[in-house]
Amino acid sequence: MGQKVGDKYRYPEDFGKMCPWSFYILYPRILTLLSGGSFYYYDDGGDSTTVGCSDHKHQVVYRIRRETVEDE
């Protein structure tokens, strides 16, 4: 998929730009953040988490976080 360190994705705008299996792993956490939930074990108020991809040959760790985005 051509993903590299530092890539950023916005949901739902960039839905098709990342590996579908990675999205499958991330989606439950995305829903948690979208619904107002948090991940208490980070010092940023629970607005982020890290998730490892399940592909054992191409280990990738994602950090997802909730950000306020101003309308453009």
ABEGO torsion letter per residue (X at the ends): XGBBBGBBBBOAAAAAABBAAAAAAAAAAAAAAAAGBBBAABAAGGABBBBBBABAABBBBBBBBBBBBBBX
